[in-house]
Amino acid sequence: MNVRADATVAVTGIGGFVGRHVALLLLRQGYDVRGTVRDLARKEEIEESIRAAGGTEGRKLAFVEADLLGERGWAEAFVGVSHVLHTASPFPARLPADEADLIGPARDGTLRVLQAAHLAGVRRVVLTSSVAAVIYGAGRAPFTETDWTDPQSPLATPYYRSKTFAERAAWDYAAENGLELAVVNPGMVLGPLLGREIGTSVAVVRNLLRGGYPALPRFSVPVVDIRDVADAHVRAMTVAGAAGERFLIAAETLSLADMASVLRRRFPEHAAKLPKFILPNWLAGLAAPFDAGLRLIVRELGRDSRISNEKARRVLGWQPRTAETAVAASAESLIAAGLV
């Protein structure tokens, strides 16, 4: 697909970790960007954090106020836009009291964005989903794009269900309305910060460096560098063969102990605070009722969550950095920002 270099691309949730990096790459590649934010009071901080990374000179970055929970702003956001990269989505640090508070905004907000994009005549929407919509069903590792999470699975937390319902709804809407859609399903997204805002995933690296975990549960997850997530989004926007496809985006699968080992080796000055004790699964199960973080993952301890990124390499020409690089880059930027 040929996307004009002077085209305007909309990025929803531009203030988020993924949104900032997607916008940065688009600007660097010569696109103008229109980002949506829930509150325009944040626009200066967001723009400064993106521009500070360099390479965006001469390209326009505009902002529109729009919230996934309401209609206001979405039509304005997509006027004259060629493509929409929908990165906005809730990602909780803790389980909500009512899972409808998570699932509703994720599904309904996605449909709200797709409807507005369709009405605006947008050529293609790229949706940020997650491996959470892929790896908790009947499939086995290494998981592929043909696998889907079963919302009824005992492994499916409200967050996993929200990503699954939202992506399913997006595919249904695209099929019914003739909207060109591509979906990116990243693993745990690590890498360098733009600004000082820390997402749920990078917070894991920060907590490791701060000595926030007395012991490490046997939890493993596919890891991907945020710069490669942004690259996959732009490729999914521009590659003709990406239309109607979903793409698993991750490098290697790392355990929390693997991450701690990377940090110990690469940042020896922080080694004293890094945990070494591996929490047996039975003990993690006993502790889970008293620890919100453990409650999110206790049912998948020791589980094989490896994914195949063959399709993204083959169709998109995508080449990821190593998972170790992503972990180290998170730590470097956290230390440089004085956040550990």
C-alpha positions in Angstrom: 0.0 0.0 0.0 1.4 3.4 -0.9 0.9 5.9 1.8 1.8 9.5 0.8 4.6 10.9 2.8 2.6 14.0 3.4 -0.4 12.1 4.7 -1.9 12.8 8.2 -2.1 9.8 10.4 -4.2 9.7 13.6 -2.8 8.1 16.7 -5.4 7.4 19.5 -4.0 7.4 23.0 -0.9 9.3 22.0 0.0 10.0 25.6 0.5 6.3 26.3 3.8 4.3 26.0 2.8 2.8 22.7 1.1 5.9 21.3 4.2 8.2 21.9 6.6 5.8 20.2 4.2 5.2 17.3 3.8 9.0 16.8 7.6 9.5 17.0 8.3 6.9 14.3 5.5 8.4 12.1 6.9 11.9 12.4 10.5 10.6 11.7 9.2 8.9 8.6 7.6 12.2 7.3 4.0 11.9 8.3 2.0 14.6 10.1 0.3 13.2 13.2 -2.9 14.0 15.0 -3.1 12.5 18.4 -6.0 12.0 20.7 -5.8 12.6 24.4 -8.4 12.5 27.2 -7.3 15.9 28.4 -5.7 18.6 26.3 -3.9 19.9 29.3 -1.3 17.1 28.7 -0.5 18.0 25.1 2.6 20.2 25.8 4.2 17.5 28.0 3.4 14.8 25.5 4.7 16.8 22.5 7.9 17.8 24.3 8.6 14.2 25.2 8.2 13.0 21.6 10.1 15.9 20.0 13.0 15.5 22.5 13.8 12.2 21.0 14.8 14.0 17.7 14.2 13.5 14.1 10.7 15.0 14.0 11.6 18.5 12.6 9.3 19.9 9.9 6.4 17.6 10.7 3.1 18.7 12.3 1.9 17.2 15.6 -1.6 18.2 16.5 -3.9 17.1 19.3 -7.7 16.5 19.7 -9.5 15.8 23.0 -11.4 12.6 22.8 -12.2 9.9 25.3 -13.0 6.2 24.6 -16.0 6.6 27.0 -17.8 9.2 24.9 -18.5 10.4 21.3 -17.1 13.9 21.6 -14.0 14.6 19.5 -13.7 11.4 17.5 -15.3 12.8 14.3 -13.0 15.9 14.5 -10.0 13.7 15.2 -10.3 11.8 11.9 -11.2 14.6 9.4 -8.7 14.5 6.5 -6.9 11.5 8.1 -5.6 8.7 5.8 -5.0 6.1 8.5 -5.8 5.5 12.2 -3.5 3.7 14.6 -5.7 2.9 17.6 -3.3 2.4 20.5 -5.6 3.7 23.3 -6.7 1.1 25.7 -7.1 0.6 29.5 -4.3 -1.5 31.1 -4.8 -1.9 34.9 -2.2 -2.5 37.6 -4.9 -4.2 39.6 -8.1 -6.1 38.9 -11.1 -3.7 39.0 -13.9 -4.4 41.4 -16.3 -4.8 38.5 -14.7 -6.2 35.3 -17.4 -4.5 33.3 -15.5 -1.3 34.1 -12.6 -2.6 32.0 -14.3 -4.7 29.3 -16.9 -2.1 28.4 -14.6 0.7 27.7 -12.1 -1.6 25.8 -14.8 -3.0 23.5 -17.1 -0.1 23.2 -14.3 2.4 22.8 -12.7 0.3 20.0 -16.0 0.3 18.2 -16.5 4.0 18.7 -13.1 4.6 17.1 -13.7 2.2 14.2 -17.1 3.8 13.5 -15.7 7.3 13.4 -12.8 6.1 11.2 -15.2 4.4 8.8 -17.4 7.5 8.6 -14.4 9.7 7.9 -13.3 7.5 5.0 -10.1 6.3 6.6 -8.2 3.9 4.4 -7.0 1.5 7.1 -7.1 1.1 10.8 -4.4 -0.6 12.8 -5.5 -1.8 16.2 -3.2 -2.4 19.1 -4.4 -5.7 20.7 -2.3 -8.0 22.8 -0.9 -11.5 23.2 -3.6 -11.6 25.9 -6.1 -12.1 23.2 -4.2 -15.0 21.8 -2.5 -17.3 24.3 -5.2 -18.2 26.8 -7.3 -20.6 24.8 -7.0 -24.2 23.5 -3.8 -23.6 21.7 -0.3 -24.6 22.8 3.1 -22.9 22.6 4.5 -21.6 20.4 1.2 -19.8 19.8 0.3 -18.3 16.4 -2.2 -15.8 15.0 -4.7 -18.6 14.5 -5.0 -19.0 18.3 -7.6 -17.1 20.4 -8.0 -16.6 24.1 -11.1 -18.3 25.5 -12.9 -15.7 27.6 -14.3 -18.6 29.7 -10.9 -20.0 30.5 -9.9 -19.9 34.1 -6.7 -18.2 33.0 -8.6 -15.3 31.4 -8.4 -12.3 33.7 -10.7 -9.3 33.1 -7.8 -7.6 31.3 -7.3 -10.7 29.0 -11.1 -10.8 28.4 -11.2 -7.1 27.6 -8.5 -7.4 24.9 -10.2 -10.5 23.4 -13.7 -9.0 23.3 -12.3 -5.7 21.9 -10.4 -7.4 19.1 -13.2 -9.8 18.2 -15.6 -6.8 18.1 -13.2 -5.0 15.8 -12.9 -7.9 13.3 -16.7 -8.2 13.3 -17.2 -4.5 12.6 -14.6 -4.4 9.9 -16.1 -7.4 8.1 -19.6 -6.0 8.3 -18.7 -2.6 7.1 -15.9 -3.2 4.6 -13.3 -1.4 6.8 -9.7 -2.3 6.2 -8.2 -3.5 9.5 -4.9 -4.9 10.7 -4.2 -5.9 14.2 -0.9 -5.9 16.2 -0.7 -8.2 19.2 2.4 -7.3 21.3 3.8 -9.2 24.2 5.1 -7.4 27.3 6.2 -4.0 26.0 9.5 -2.8 27.4 12.1 -0.3 26.2 13.0 3.4 26.5 10.6 5.9 28.0 9.5 9.0 26.2 9.0 11.4 29.1 8.6 10.2 32.7 5.3 8.3 32.5 5.7 4.6 33.3 3.2 2.0 32.1 2.4 -1.2 33.8 5.0 -3.3 32.0 8.0 -0.9 32.5 6.9 -0.6 36.2 8.0 -4.3 36.5 11.5 -3.4 35.6 11.4 -0.4 37.9 10.1 -2.5 40.8 12.9 -5.1 40.2 15.6 -2.3 40.3 14.0 -0.8 43.5 14.0 -4.1 45.3 10.2 -4.1 45.3 9.9 -7.9 44.9 11.2 -10.0 47.8 10.9 -13.1 45.6 10.1 -14.0 42.0 7.2 -16.1 41.0 7.7 -18.5 38.0 6.0 -16.2 35.6 7.2 -16.0 31.9 6.0 -13.7 29.2 6.9 -12.9 25.6 8.9 -9.6 25.6 9.1 -6.9 22.9 10.9 -3.6 22.6 8.6 -0.6 22.2 10.6 0.6 19.2 9.8 -2.7 17.5 6.1 -2.3 18.5 6.0 1.1 16.8 7.8 -0.3 13.7 5.2 -3.1 13.5 2.3 -0.6 13.6 3.7 1.5 10.8 4.4 -1.6 8.7 0.9 -2.9 9.4 -0.3 0.5 8.1 1.7 0.5 4.9 2.2 -3.1 3.8 -0.5 -4.1 1.4 -0.5 -7.8 2.6 -1.2 -6.7 6.2 -4.9 -5.9 5.5 -7.2 -8.3 7.3 -4.4 -9.9 9.3 -3.3 -10.0 12.9 0.4 -10.1 13.9 2.0 -11.5 17.1 4.8 -9.1 18.0 7.4 -10.3 20.5 11.0 -11.5 20.7 12.0 -14.1 23.2 9.9 -15.2 26.2 11.6 -14.2 29.5 10.8 -15.2 33.1 11.0 -12.6 35.9 14.2 -14.3 37.0 15.6 -13.9 33.4 14.8 -10.2 33.6 16.5 -9.9 37.0 19.5 -11.7 35.6 19.8 -9.3 32.7 19.6 -6.4 35.1 22.2 -7.9 37.4 24.6 -8.4 34.6 24.0 -5.1 32.8 23.6 -2.9 35.9 25.8 -4.4 38.6 25.5 -1.2 40.7 21.8 -2.2 41.3 22.5 -5.9 41.9 22.1 -5.8 45.6 18.4 -4.9 45.4 17.6 -7.5 42.8 15.7 -10.5 44.1 17.3 -14.0 43.8 14.8 -16.2 45.5 12.4 -18.1 43.2 9.0 -18.4 44.8 7.6 -22.0 44.6 4.3 -22.2 42.9 2.6 -23.6 46.0 3.8 -20.7 48.1 2.8 -18.2 45.4 -0.7 -19.7 45.6 -0.8 -19.2 49.3 0.4 -15.6 49.0 -1.9 -14.6 46.1 -5.0 -13.7 48.2 -2.8 -11.0 49.9 -1.0 -9.6 46.9 -2.8 -7.9 44.0 0.0 -8.5 41.5 0.2 -12.2 42.3 -3.6 -12.5 41.9 -3.2 -11.4 38.3 -0.8 -14.2 37.4 -1.1 -17.0 39.9 -3.0 -19.3 37.6 -0.4 -19.2 34.9 2.8 -19.8 36.9 5.1 -22.2 35.2 3.1 -22.0 31.9 4.8 -22.0 28.5 3.8 -18.7 26.8 6.1 -18.7 23.9 4.8 -17.2 20.6 5.8 -17.4 17.0 6.7 -14.2 15.3 7.2 -15.9 11.9 4.2 -14.2 10.3 5.3 -10.7 11.2 8.8 -11.4 9.9 7.4 -12.8 6.7 4.5 -10.5 5.9 5.7 -7.2 7.4 9.5 -7.7 7.0 9.7 -7.1 10.8 13.0 -7.7 12.6 12.8 -7.4 16.4 15.5 -6.5 18.9 16.3 -9.1 21.5 14.2 -9.2 24.7 17.4 -8.5 26.7 17.8 -5.3 24.7 14.2 -4.3 25.7 14.8 -5.0 29.4 18.1 -3.1 29.4 16.7 -0.1 27.5 13.9 0.2 30.1 16.4 0.2 32.9 18.7 2.7 31.2 15.9 5.2 30.7 14.5 4.7 34.2 17.9 5.4 35.7 18.5 8.4 33.4 15.2 9.8 34.5 16.0 9.4 38.2 13.0 7.0 38.6 15.0 4.3 40.4 
